[in-house]
Amino acid sequence: MCTVGGGPDLGDLESLATKDYICSECGNKFKGMGKRPMCPSCKSRKVKAAS
C-alpha cells in the first residue's frame, strides 16, 4: 500500500461513527456516517438524523 503524501483525510473520529438517518426525499431509514451522508435508496443528500 502506497502512503506517499499521507493517508486520506478522514476528519474527526466522531464523524466516522454510524448514526441513524431518515431521508427527506423517500423516507428510507438507514445507518450512515460522515459529514454528508447519502441515502442508499434514492441517492439524495437531504437526510436528517433520526431521533
N, CA, C, O and CB atoms as a CASP TS submission, in Angstrom:
PFRMAT TS
TARGET T0000
AUTHOR 0000-0000-0000
METHOD Language model
MODEL 1
PARENT N/A
ATOM      1  N   MET     1       0.850  -1.188   0.000  1.00  0.00           N
ATOM      2  CA  MET     1       0.000   0.000   0.000  1.00  0.00           C
ATOM      3  C   MET     1       0.883   1.233   0.000  1.00  0.00           C
ATOM      4  O   MET     1       1.797   1.343   0.816  1.00  0.00           O
ATOM      5  CB  MET     1      -0.960   0.008   1.222  1.00  0.00           C
ATOM      6  N   CYS     2       0.627   2.130  -0.876  1.00  0.00           N
ATOM      7  CA  CYS     2       1.409   3.347  -1.004  1.00  0.00           C
ATOM      8  C   CYS     2       0.856   4.413  -0.063  1.00  0.00           C
ATOM      9  O   CYS     2      -0.352   4.647  -0.016  1.00  0.00           O
ATOM     10  CB  CYS     2       1.406   3.849  -2.463  1.00  0.00           C
ATOM     11  N   THR     3       1.740   5.047   0.674  1.00  0.00           N
ATOM     12  CA  THR     3       1.302   6.098   1.601  1.00  0.00           C
ATOM     13  C   THR     3       2.014   7.413   1.322  1.00  0.00           C
ATOM     14  O   THR     3       2.098   8.264   2.207  1.00  0.00           O
ATOM     15  CB  THR     3       1.549   5.672   3.050  1.00  0.00           C
ATOM     16  N   VAL     4       2.521   7.593   0.129  1.00  0.00           N
ATOM     17  CA  VAL     4       3.198   8.833  -0.229  1.00  0.00           C
ATOM     18  C   VAL     4       2.206   9.978  -0.108  1.00  0.00           C
ATOM     19  O   VAL     4       1.125   9.931  -0.694  1.00  0.00           O
ATOM     20  CB  VAL     4       3.794   8.758  -1.665  1.00  0.00           C
ATOM     21  N   GLY     5       2.565  10.988   0.636  1.00  0.00           N
ATOM     22  CA  GLY     5       1.687  12.141   0.823  1.00  0.00           C
ATOM     23  C   GLY     5       0.689  11.946   1.937  1.00  0.00           C
ATOM     24  O   GLY     5      -0.178  12.796   2.141  1.00  0.00           O
ATOM     25  N   GLY     6       0.786  10.853   2.661  1.00  0.00           N
ATOM     26  CA  GLY     6      -0.126  10.618   3.781  1.00  0.00           C
ATOM     27  C   GLY     6      -1.394   9.919   3.336  1.00  0.00           C
ATOM     28  O   GLY     6      -1.665   9.776   2.144  1.00  0.00           O
ATOM     29  N   GLY     7      -2.149   9.496   4.303  1.00  0.00           N
ATOM     30  CA  GLY     7      -3.400   8.798   4.043  1.00  0.00           C
ATOM     31  C   GLY     7      -4.532   9.775   3.774  1.00  0.00           C
ATOM     32  O   GLY     7      -4.323  10.988   3.756  1.00  0.00           O
ATOM     33  N   PRO     8      -5.722   9.248   3.567  1.00  0.00           N
ATOM     34  CA  PRO     8      -6.880  10.117   3.305  1.00  0.00           C
ATOM     35  C   PRO     8      -7.265  10.911   4.546  1.00  0.00           C
ATOM     36  O   PRO     8      -7.083  10.448   5.672  1.00  0.00           O
ATOM     37  CB  PRO     8      -8.079   9.286   2.826  1.00  0.00           C
ATOM     38  N   ASP     9      -7.796  12.101   4.331  1.00  0.00           N
ATOM     39  CA  ASP     9      -8.255  12.934   5.440  1.00  0.00           C
ATOM     40  C   ASP     9      -9.642  12.465   5.849  1.00  0.00           C
ATOM     41  O   ASP     9     -10.619  12.703   5.139  1.00  0.00           O
ATOM     42  CB  ASP     9      -8.267  14.447   5.050  1.00  0.00           C
ATOM     43  N   LEU    10      -9.726  11.803   6.989  1.00  0.00           N
ATOM     44  CA  LEU    10     -10.995  11.248   7.447  1.00  0.00           C
ATOM     45  C   LEU    10     -11.752  12.180   8.379  1.00  0.00           C
ATOM     46  O   LEU    10     -12.877  11.870   8.770  1.00  0.00           O
ATOM     47  CB  LEU    10     -10.757   9.941   8.137  1.00  0.00           C
ATOM     48  N   GLY    11     -11.172  13.300   8.739  1.00  0.00           N
ATOM     49  CA  GLY    11     -11.836  14.221   9.655  1.00  0.00           C
ATOM     50  C   GLY    11     -11.755  13.717  11.082  1.00  0.00           C
ATOM     51  O   GLY    11     -10.901  12.889  11.400  1.00  0.00           O
ATOM     52  N   ASP    12     -12.623  14.201  11.933  1.00  0.00           N
ATOM     53  CA  ASP    12     -12.600  13.756  13.323  1.00  0.00           C
ATOM     54  C   ASP    12     -13.255  12.383  13.462  1.00  0.00           C
ATOM     55  O   ASP    12     -14.075  11.985  12.635  1.00  0.00           O
ATOM     56  CB  ASP    12     -13.309  14.778  14.225  1.00  0.00           C
ATOM     57  N   LEU    13     -12.885  11.680  14.503  1.00  0.00           N
ATOM     58  CA  LEU    13     -13.390  10.320  14.691  1.00  0.00           C
ATOM     59  C   LEU    13     -14.882  10.275  14.947  1.00  0.00           C
ATOM     60  O   LEU    13     -15.530   9.280  14.621  1.00  0.00           O
ATOM     61  CB  LEU    13     -12.673   9.661  15.828  1.00  0.00           C
ATOM     62  N   GLU    14     -15.444  11.325  15.522  1.00  0.00           N
ATOM     63  CA  GLU    14     -16.882  11.354  15.801  1.00  0.00           C
ATOM     64  C   GLU    14     -17.699  11.286  14.509  1.00  0.00           C
ATOM     65  O   GLU    14     -18.778  10.695  14.484  1.00  0.00           O
ATOM     66  CB  GLU    14     -17.247  12.623  16.588  1.00  0.00           C
ATOM     67  N   SER    15     -17.181  11.893  13.438  1.00  0.00           N
ATOM     68  CA  SER    15     -17.911  11.872  12.170  1.00  0.00           C
ATOM     69  C   SER    15     -17.870  10.491  11.517  1.00  0.00           C
ATOM     70  O   SER    15     -18.630  10.234  10.584  1.00  0.00           O
ATOM     71  CB  SER    15     -17.336  12.915  11.215  1.00  0.00           C
ATOM     72  N   LEU    16     -16.989   9.591  11.995  1.00  0.00           N
ATOM     73  CA  LEU    16     -16.911   8.247  11.434  1.00  0.00           C
ATOM     74  C   LEU    16     -17.873   7.272  12.098  1.00  0.00           C
ATOM     75  O   LEU    16     -18.108   6.186  11.569  1.00  0.00           O
ATOM     76  CB  LEU    16     -15.508   7.726  11.554  1.00  0.00           C
ATOM     77  N   ALA    17     -18.429   7.636  13.234  1.00  0.00           N
ATOM     78  CA  ALA    17     -19.379   6.757  13.914  1.00  0.00           C
ATOM     79  C   ALA    17     -20.677   6.694  13.105  1.00  0.00           C
ATOM     80  O   ALA    17     -21.141   7.710  12.588  1.00  0.00           O
ATOM     81  CB  ALA    17     -19.655   7.253  15.369  1.00  0.00           C
ATOM     82  N   THR    18     -21.256   5.501  13.000  1.00  0.00           N
ATOM     83  CA  THR    18     -22.511   5.385  12.264  1.00  0.00           C
ATOM     84  C   THR    18     -23.657   5.951  13.096  1.00  0.00           C
ATOM     85  O   THR    18     -23.690   5.810  14.318  1.00  0.00           O
ATOM     86  CB  THR    18     -22.792   3.912  11.887  1.00  0.00           C
ATOM     87  N   LYS    19     -24.572   6.580  12.419  1.00  0.00           N
ATOM     88  CA  LYS    19     -25.750   7.173  13.049  1.00  0.00           C
ATOM     89  C   LYS    19     -26.972   6.767  12.234  1.00  0.00           C
ATOM     90  O   LYS    19     -26.855   6.389  11.068  1.00  0.00           O
ATOM     91  CB  LYS    19     -25.626   8.737  13.148  1.00  0.00           C
ATOM     92  N   ASP    20     -28.137   6.848  12.854  1.00  0.00           N
ATOM     93  CA  ASP    20     -29.389   6.557  12.158  1.00  0.00           C
ATOM     94  C   ASP    20     -29.884   7.820  11.469  1.00  0.00           C
ATOM     95  O   ASP    20     -29.907   8.896  12.066  1.00  0.00           O
ATOM     96  CB  ASP    20     -30.460   6.010  13.141  1.00  0.00           C
ATOM     97  N   TYR    21     -30.281   7.679  10.212  1.00  0.00           N
ATOM     98  CA  TYR    21     -30.780   8.801   9.424  1.00  0.00           C
ATOM     99  C   TYR    21     -32.091   8.427   8.762  1.00  0.00           C
ATOM    100  O   TYR    21     -32.404   7.250   8.583  1.00  0.00           O
ATOM    101  CB  TYR    21     -29.751   9.231   8.367  1.00  0.00           C
ATOM    102  N   ILE    22     -32.863   9.465   8.397  1.00  0.00           N
ATOM    103  CA  ILE    22     -34.088   9.310   7.621  1.00  0.00           C
ATOM    104  C   ILE    22     -33.984  10.249   6.421  1.00  0.00           C
ATOM    105  O   ILE    22     -33.666  11.429   6.566  1.00  0.00           O
ATOM    106  CB  ILE    22     -35.374   9.618   8.489  1.00  0.00           C
ATOM    107  N   CYS    23     -34.253   9.709   5.249  1.00  0.00           N
ATOM    108  CA  CYS    23     -34.201  10.511   4.030  1.00  0.00           C
ATOM    109  C   CYS    23     -35.458  11.365   3.917  1.00  0.00           C
ATOM    110  O   CYS    23     -36.572  10.863   4.068  1.00  0.00           O
ATOM    111  CB  CYS    23     -34.046   9.608   2.787  1.00  0.00           C
ATOM    112  N   SER    24     -35.279  12.648   3.653  1.00  0.00           N
ATOM    113  CA  SER    24     -36.409  13.567   3.494  1.00  0.00           C
ATOM    114  C   SER    24     -37.101  13.381   2.145  1.00  0.00           C
ATOM    115  O   SER    24     -38.251  13.786   1.981  1.00  0.00           O
ATOM    116  CB  SER    24     -35.937  15.015   3.640  1.00  0.00           C
ATOM    117  N   GLU    25     -36.416  12.776   1.184  1.00  0.00           N
ATOM    118  CA  GLU    25     -36.979  12.584  -0.152  1.00  0.00           C
ATOM    119  C   GLU    25     -37.864  11.339  -0.228  1.00  0.00           C
ATOM    120  O   GLU    25     -39.006  11.414  -0.681  1.00  0.00           O
ATOM    121  CB  GLU    25     -35.860  12.485  -1.179  1.00  0.00           C
ATOM    122  N   CYS    26     -37.327  10.176   0.223  1.00  0.00           N
ATOM    123  CA  CYS    26     -38.063   8.916   0.037  1.00  0.00           C
ATOM    124  C   CYS    26     -38.498   8.257   1.350  1.00  0.00           C
ATOM    125  O   CYS    26     -39.225   7.264   1.324  1.00  0.00           O
ATOM    126  CB  CYS    26     -37.211   7.945  -0.741  1.00  0.00           C
ATOM    127  N   GLY    27     -38.066   8.792   2.492  1.00  0.00           N
ATOM    128  CA  GLY    27     -38.479   8.243   3.775  1.00  0.00           C
ATOM    129  C   GLY    27     -37.688   7.021   4.222  1.00  0.00           C
ATOM    130  O   GLY    27     -38.017   6.413   5.241  1.00  0.00           O
ATOM    131  N   ASN    28     -36.660   6.657   3.481  1.00  0.00           N
ATOM    132  CA  ASN    28     -35.837   5.496   3.826  1.00  0.00           C
ATOM    133  C   ASN    28     -35.092   5.735   5.139  1.00  0.00           C
ATOM    134  O   ASN    28     -34.540   6.813   5.358  1.00  0.00           O
ATOM    135  CB  ASN    28     -34.835   5.186   2.693  1.00  0.00           C
ATOM    136  N   LYS    29     -35.079   4.727   6.006  1.00  0.00           N
ATOM    137  CA  LYS    29     -34.309   4.784   7.249  1.00  0.00           C
ATOM    138  C   LYS    29     -33.055   3.963   7.046  1.00  0.00           C
ATOM    139  O   LYS    29     -33.124   2.826   6.578  1.00  0.00           O
ATOM    140  CB  LYS    29     -35.139   4.261   8.474  1.00  0.00           C
ATOM    141  N   PHE    30     -31.888   4.536   7.398  1.00  0.00           N
ATOM    142  CA  PHE    30     -30.621   3.843   7.177  1.00  0.00           C
ATOM    143  C   PHE    30     -29.570   4.321   8.167  1.00  0.00           C
ATOM    144  O   PHE    30     -29.742   5.337   8.840  1.00  0.00           O
ATOM    145  CB  PHE    30     -30.130   4.058   5.738  1.00  0.00           C
ATOM    146  N   LYS    31     -28.487   3.573   8.241  1.00  0.00           N
ATOM    147  CA  LYS    31     -27.340   3.968   9.043  1.00  0.00           C
ATOM    148  C   LYS    31     -26.333   4.597   8.101  1.00  0.00           C
ATOM    149  O   LYS    31     -26.061   4.071   7.022  1.00  0.00           O
ATOM    150  CB  LYS    31     -26.723   2.753   9.819  1.00  0.00           C
ATOM    151  N   GLY    32     -25.783   5.723   8.517  1.00  0.00           N
ATOM    152  CA  GLY    32     -24.813   6.412   7.686  1.00  0.00           C
ATOM    153  C   GLY    32     -23.689   6.961   8.522  1.00  0.00           C
ATOM    154  O   GLY    32     -23.732   6.921   9.752  1.00  0.00           O
ATOM    155  N   MET    33     -22.672   7.479   7.842  1.00  0.00           N
ATOM    156  CA  MET    33     -21.556   8.081   8.542  1.00  0.00           C
ATOM    157  C   MET    33     -20.947   9.169   7.688  1.00  0.00           C
ATOM    158  O   MET    33     -21.170   9.235   6.479  1.00  0.00           O
ATOM    159  CB  MET    33     -20.509   7.031   8.908  1.00  0.00           C
ATOM    160  N   GLY    34     -20.177  10.017   8.335  1.00  0.00           N
ATOM    161  CA  GLY    34     -19.525  11.105   7.633  1.00  0.00           C
ATOM    162  C   GLY    34     -20.269  12.411   7.818  1.00  0.00           C
ATOM    163  O   GLY    34     -21.295  12.476   8.495  1.00  0.00           O
ATOM    164  N   LYS    35     -19.734  13.438   7.207  1.00  0.00           N
ATOM    165  CA  LYS    35     -20.314  14.774   7.359  1.00  0.00           C
ATOM    166  C   LYS    35     -21.526  14.989   6.465  1.00  0.00           C
ATOM    167  O   LYS    35     -22.411  15.770   6.812  1.00  0.00           O
ATOM    168  CB  LYS    35     -19.274  15.826   7.058  1.00  0.00           C
ATOM    169  N   ARG    36     -21.583  14.318   5.330  1.00  0.00           N
ATOM    170  CA  ARG    36     -22.709  14.474   4.398  1.00  0.00           C
ATOM    171  C   ARG    36     -23.198  13.106   3.949  1.00  0.00           C
ATOM    172  O   ARG    36     -22.892  12.683   2.835  1.00  0.00           O
ATOM    173  CB  ARG    36     -22.301  15.332   3.170  1.00  0.00           C
ATOM    174  N   PRO    37     -23.953  12.401   4.795  1.00  0.00           N
ATOM    175  CA  PRO    37     -24.428  11.072   4.404  1.00  0.00           C
ATOM    176  C   PRO    37     -25.406  11.144   3.232  1.00  0.00           C
ATOM    177  O   PRO    37     -26.090  12.148   3.034  1.00  0.00           O
ATOM    178  CB  PRO    37     -25.094  10.379   5.592  1.00  0.00           C
ATOM    179  N   MET    38     -25.456  10.064   2.465  1.00  0.00           N
ATOM    180  CA  MET    38     -26.323   9.989   1.297  1.00  0.00           C
ATOM    181  C   MET    38     -27.250   8.786   1.438  1.00  0.00           C
ATOM    182  O   MET    38     -26.820   7.713   1.863  1.00  0.00           O
ATOM    183  CB  MET    38     -25.490   9.895  -0.012  1.00  0.00           C
ATOM    184  N   CYS    39     -28.505   8.961   1.086  1.00  0.00           N
ATOM    185  CA  CYS    39     -29.478   7.879   1.141  1.00  0.00           C
ATOM    186  C   CYS    39     -29.065   6.782   0.151  1.00  0.00           C
ATOM    187  O   CYS    39     -28.870   7.066  -1.030  1.00  0.00           O
ATOM    188  CB  CYS    39     -30.913   8.406   0.825  1.00  0.00           C
ATOM    189  N   PRO    40     -28.930   5.537   0.615  1.00  0.00           N
ATOM    190  CA  PRO    40     -28.542   4.466  -0.303  1.00  0.00           C
ATOM    191  C   PRO    40     -29.649   4.087  -1.282  1.00  0.00           C
ATOM    192  O   PRO    40     -29.380   3.449  -2.300  1.00  0.00           O
ATOM    193  CB  PRO    40     -28.132   3.249   0.482  1.00  0.00           C
ATOM    194  N   SER    41     -30.884   4.470  -0.990  1.00  0.00           N
ATOM    195  CA  SER    41     -32.007   4.110  -1.841  1.00  0.00           C
ATOM    196  C   SER    41     -32.168   5.059  -3.024  1.00  0.00           C
ATOM    197  O   SER    41     -32.214   4.621  -4.174  1.00  0.00           O
ATOM    198  CB  SER    41     -33.276   4.086  -1.030  1.00  0.00           C
ATOM    199  N   CYS    42     -32.254   6.375  -2.740  1.00  0.00           N
ATOM    200  CA  CYS    42     -32.513   7.338  -3.815  1.00  0.00           C
ATOM    201  C   CYS    42     -31.336   8.262  -4.110  1.00  0.00           C
ATOM    202  O   CYS    42     -31.419   9.106  -5.001  1.00  0.00           O
ATOM    203  CB  CYS    42     -33.711   8.168  -3.466  1.00  0.00           C
ATOM    204  N   LYS    43     -30.243   8.108  -3.368  1.00  0.00           N
ATOM    205  CA  LYS    43     -29.006   8.881  -3.556  1.00  0.00           C
ATOM    206  C   LYS    43     -29.141  10.357  -3.183  1.00  0.00           C
ATOM    207  O   LYS    43     -28.293  11.164  -3.564  1.00  0.00           O
ATOM    208  CB  LYS    43     -28.560   8.775  -4.990  1.00  0.00           C
ATOM    209  N   SER    44     -30.182  10.720  -2.452  1.00  0.00           N
ATOM    210  CA  SER    44     -30.372  12.107  -2.018  1.00  0.00           C
ATOM    211  C   SER    44     -29.468  12.412  -0.823  1.00  0.00           C
ATOM    212  O   SER    44     -29.168  11.530  -0.018  1.00  0.00           O
ATOM    213  CB  SER    44     -31.858  12.368  -1.654  1.00  0.00           C
ATOM    214  N   ARG    45     -29.048  13.647  -0.720  1.00  0.00           N
ATOM    215  CA  ARG    45     -28.289  14.100   0.449  1.00  0.00           C
ATOM    216  C   ARG    45     -29.194  14.861   1.422  1.00  0.00           C
ATOM    217  O   ARG    45     -28.719  15.399   2.422  1.00  0.00           O
ATOM    218  CB  ARG    45     -27.109  14.993   0.011  1.00  0.00           C
ATOM    219  N   LYS    46     -30.487  14.904   1.130  1.00  0.00           N
ATOM    220  CA  LYS    46     -31.454  15.569   2.009  1.00  0.00           C
ATOM    221  C   LYS    46     -31.880  14.573   3.083  1.00  0.00           C
ATOM    222  O   LYS    46     -32.968  14.000   3.024  1.00  0.00           O
ATOM    223  CB  LYS    46     -32.700  16.097   1.202  1.00  0.00           C
ATOM    224  N   VAL    47     -31.004  14.379   4.065  1.00  0.00           N
ATOM    225  CA  VAL    47     -31.269  13.431   5.143  1.00  0.00           C
ATOM    226  C   VAL    47     -31.174  14.156   6.474  1.00  0.00           C
ATOM    227  O   VAL    47     -30.508  15.184   6.592  1.00  0.00           O
ATOM    228  CB  VAL    47     -30.281  12.235   5.096  1.00  0.00           C
ATOM    229  N   LYS    48     -31.856  13.602   7.478  1.00  0.00           N
ATOM    230  CA  LYS    48     -31.776  14.174   8.823  1.00  0.00           C
ATOM    231  C   LYS    48     -31.560  13.041   9.813  1.00  0.00           C
ATOM    232  O   LYS    48     -31.955  11.900   9.577  1.00  0.00           O
ATOM    233  CB  LYS    48     -33.066  14.987   9.177  1.00  0.00           C
ATOM    234  N   ALA    49     -30.930  13.380  10.916  1.00  0.00           N
ATOM    235  CA  ALA    49     -30.655  12.391  11.948  1.00  0.00           C
ATOM    236  C   ALA    49     -31.982  11.921  12.557  1.00  0.00           C
ATOM    237  O   ALA    49     -32.865  12.727  12.853  1.00  0.00           O
ATOM    238  CB  ALA    49     -29.714  12.980  13.046  1.00  0.00           C
ATOM    239  N   ALA    50     -32.101  10.619  12.734  1.00  0.00           N
ATOM    240  CA  ALA    50     -33.302  10.058  13.356  1.00  0.00           C
ATOM    241  C   ALA    50     -33.248  10.323  14.848  1.00  0.00           C
ATOM    242  O   ALA    50     -32.174  10.305  15.449  1.00  0.00           O
ATOM    243  CB  ALA    50     -33.429   8.533  13.070  1.00  0.00           C
ATOM    244  N   SER    51     -34.397  10.567  15.443  1.00  0.00           N
ATOM    245  CA  SER    51     -34.419  10.842  16.882  1.00  0.00           C
ATOM    246  C   SER    51     -34.770   9.633  17.692  1.00  0.00           C
ATOM    247  O   SER    51     -34.829   9.707  18.919  1.00  0.00           O
ATOM    248  CB  SER    51     -35.385  11.936  17.191  1.00  0.00           C
TER
END
